[in-house]
Amino acid sequence: MTIKPLDLARLHEERFHGPPRWIVRAPGRVNLIGEHTDYNEGFVLPLAIDRAIWISLEPRDDSKVVVCSADFEQTGEFSLSGLRHQQQGWLEYLKGVAWSLQEAGYALKGWQGIVLGDVPRGAGLSSSAALEVAATRAFAAVSGWPWEPVLMARLGQRAENAWVGVNCGIMDQLISAAGREAHALLIDCRSLELTPVPFPQGIAVAILDTATRRGLVDSQYNERRASCEAAAKAFQVSALRDVAPARFQRESHRLDPMIARRAWHVISENQRTLAAAEAMRQGDVAALGRLMDESHESLRADYEVSSEALDTMVAAARAHPACRGARMTGAGFGGCAVAVINAASADDFRCRVAAEYQERTGHVPALYICRATEGAAAIAWNPVPRNPAAG
Ligand code: GLA
């Protein structure tokens, strides 16, 4: 499904009997390399993809937010004064964002609108971060403050950590807020410095959805974080970012072997991520692919967040001659892999890898070639006269 602003505006008119004032888009993401490094203040290299959460909205006179989710076919509402946790589900992400913005001192106005998205849920493509960033963008538009991507991403992350209760790092919200068309972003998760990195010529990025969804991900995720914190403490640094490979080699015998393996993944992954960004700048696709392959191996053997389905998908991708490198992406335990492939063979790659994976696992996968897009944006919607060019 490709979502078009004009279609969303029509839905809005049907539901609220008037046009929206803004249409907001916040993309999902795929991470090329730099996995489980963000909460260790390390480096990541994601891109914002051409799948997104969209919100149409118009201001309200009261302090309510009334939202209709076209995907869930549900309407929810809450008052901006006296926010309270009520249930699980999509509305809590919007409430969490309102809470986080208010905590940071922003005065919020009420609005009503429609949420619609085409980011697969639970697939490791950050549909929840996209929803948080879209909601943040909506509040910024209706309340009249400028869009500051880094600051807004941090407030979105705070919503996820403190309201939704998932202890994620900054990567997903930041790439959704600040992505650059045709580029990946090298993010320094300590300074939050963003460096756009262009794609080498002739290369496409394929997302390979295993059609398996991660179970127990939150507890496993938190357990990995705790191991990293224990390792940082043993090295007497504030984050594993500060442990150089040579120091690790000298001193790791002091660590519990499992903690040491976790730490080595993070330390080596930071090196790979910086090297991968450099390889992209140099147009060295062979080096980029090799680093992605090594990243998968490290996540599988040392960090232990892969799964049989992900390993099978990665193997199927690598067996295709167009594949230059492939790895699991996101938190792991299911969801998607990512591959860098020769663009000219993209169709053949999709068909053959999907068939191979299905034959080996019995799961029906979804494979798509993605484009790197801009981060979150709000379009001021001008309803009269109807202007198809705006759609
Ligand atoms: C999830 C989290 C991110 C990051 C990745 C793993 O997507 O939300 O912050 O930690 O896992 O790299």
Residues whose N, C-alpha, C, O or C-beta is under 5 A from the ligand:
A	BS01	GLA	G34 E35 H36 T37 D38 C168 G169 I170 M171 D172 G330 A331
